[in-house]
């Protein structure tokens, strides 16, 4: 995006520069928290199916929002005990951390004197393309 945004027509630039690893991680966190289903939907569904208790839509939406905010606040409170110690390993997030680190580190390392000429991000997108073709057909 830094190559596309115009700089000639404006006195100030609207380009903040290239992404850092922290910005990539923040975008990943926002995308995954937005795509995951809320666990509180299960509570409303179980009440409706097994107990014949129907919650109106406004109360259901408010319940889901409150449960999400409560979960994020508890995660913020327990960050000192669950996130900061290096001994705490979360196996589900290791793949995401490795991917973000791999895609970000290529700009910081010098080119090695090997026969491998493809960058890590090109290799990643090539594998994604092959997987798409394989699973599509």
N, C-alpha and C positions, 0 to 999 in steps of 0.2 A: 504494500500500500504506500510505502514511502517513495516508491519510484513513480507512482501514478498521480499523486496529489500535486496540483499546480503550485508553483512558488513564484512565478513571474507576475501574476496579476494582483497579488495581495502584498501588502507591506508586512503583514504578520503571517507566519506559517501555521497552518492547522495540522501539521504533521508532528506528532509527538516523538517520532523516531521508531526504531525497531522495538519489538516486544522483548521483554525480559522473561526469565523463567517464572518469576512471581506472577506476572500478568497472564501467562499461559495457564498457570495453576489456578488462578482466580477464575478465569473463563471456564476451565474444566469443572471446577467446583460448582459454579452457577448452573452450567448446563446439566450436570448430573443430578443436582438437587431439584432442578426443574422437571427432569424427565422421570424421576422415580415416582412411583405411586405412593400416596399417603397411606400410612398404616391405619389411620383413623377411619378410612373408608371401609375397612374390614369390620370395624365395630358397628358402623351403621348398617352394613349389609347383613351381619349376623343378627342384629336386632330385628331387621325386617323379615328375614327368612325363618328363623327359628322361634322368635318370640312374638311375631305378628305385631310388633311395635313400630309404627311408621313415624319417622321424624320428618318434619316439613323441610323444604329445601333451604330456607334461610338459616334455620338452626343447624342443619347439616353442614352448610358452608362455613358458618361461624365456628362450629366445633372443629372442623378440619384446620382452619386458620389458627385457632388457639392451640391446637395440638402441635402444629408445626412450629409456632413461635416458642412454645414451651420446650420442645425438643432442641431448638437452636440455642435457647438460653441455658438449658442444662449442659449442653455441649460446651458453651462458652465458660460456664462455671467450672466444669471438670477438665478444662484444657490443661491446667497445671499438672494434673495427675495422669492424664491419658495421652497427651500429645507431646509435651516437652521432654519427658524422659526418653533417652535414646533406646532404652531397653524395651519399650513398648513397640511391638511390631504388628502392623495390621496387614495381613496377607492379601486382602482384597485390594488395597491401594498400592501394592508394590508394582503392579504392572503399569498403572497410570503414572506413577512417579518415574519409573524407568523410561517410559515413552516420552514424557515431558523433558526429562534430562537428556535423552538421546537426541531429540529434535532441537534442543536449545544449545547443546554443547558443540555442535558442528561448526558454528561460527567462531568459536573461541579457540579451537585447536588448530595447530598448524597442519599443513598437508604432510602426510607421511610419505616416505619414499617407497611405497608399495605399488603393486600393479593395479590395485583397486582404485578406479577413477570415479566411481559413482558416490555421490554424497549420501548421507544417511537418510535425509528426507526424500530424496529421489528413490532410494531403495524402498523406503516405507510406502510411498505412493504406488510404486510398481507392484508391490505385494498386495496392496489394497485392490488395485485394478485386476490382478490375477484372481484374487478371491471373489471379486464381483463377477467376473466372467465364469469362474468355476461353479459358483452357486446359482447363477442366473440360468445357465444352460445345463 
